[in-house]
């Protein structure tokens, strides 16, 4: 690989928005960040993905759940071998309180490491 091609690959990895790649989330408009990092591990098969939609619905992967189920689903996923880290995809227009409740439930489920995904 030429040095120029290596530079282009490196730039693509840094600049490529997370929302373009299917990481197993429901469709949410991720908030924009100027210095977002590309998290390739969010696309791993055992990654624990939680989404909060614009209208306040909660999802684990593609499956819709209630807020009361979230902590139990997180515990269950970790018991089945999921990584002990949650990747949270919250819609940019979701209410702060709705996202805060999801974070609290994830922590109640025993997860302390939470990555909030952005574009």
NORWOSUL-V443123 format. One record per run of one state. SS is the DSSP state (H for helix, E for strand, - for the rest). FROM is the first residue (numbers start at 1). LEN is the number of residues. If there is no record, write none. Layout:
ss:SS from:FROM len:LEN
ss:SS from:FROM len:LEN
This chain:
ss:- from:1 len:2
ss:H from:3 len:13
ss:- from:16 len:2
ss:H from:18 len:3
ss:- from:21 len:9
ss:E from:30 len:1
ss:- from:31 len:9
ss:H from:40 len:4
ss:- from:44 len:4
ss:E from:48 len:5
ss:- from:53 len:5
ss:E from:58 len:3
ss:- from:61 len:2
ss:E from:63 len:3
ss:- from:66 len:1
ss:H from:67 len:13
ss:- from:80 len:5
ss:E from:85 len:7
ss:- from:92 len:4
ss:H from:96 len:13
ss:- from:109 len:4
ss:E from:113 len:4
ss:- from:117 len:3
